[in-house]
Amino acid sequence: MGGARSGGAWIPVAALLGLYLVSSALFYPGVITVTDEASYIRDARIVLTGQAGIPITDPFSDRVIVIEPSARYPLGTAILMAPFVALADWRGAYVTPLLCVVLGVLATMLWLRAAGKSPLFAAIVLAYPATLVMGRVAMSD
């Protein structure tokens, strides 16, 4: 069928991705809302130091303690966040899930095209509620 090979089939999906990117920029997270996010961002900071941990001052005891990477979360996510955290501190961590959504939609478009299907079906990725929620949270989910 012509839909799978038509050159303009990507335009509506690109428009939806553009809308997603604009809305993400307009409503960019202003605070860290989940303790898991704080762990990932702290791990990204540790990755940036190249050390096994980072010293912080405990607000209750006023002692310096060393925080190590969390063993509960995959370090790969922190590694992916690290360049953006280096550029924009904790706010940069939210770029990683945003890019993952965009890359996920693009990869789905390519996969559909290779299977002889219309790339328009890649828009379904943006209709999945978990994508919309977790694409705005600095975690590996």
Helices and strands as residue ranges (DSSP letters): H 2-5, H 10-26, H 35-49, E 54-57, E 64-67, H 75-88, G 89-94, H 95-114, G 119-123, H 124-127, H 129-134
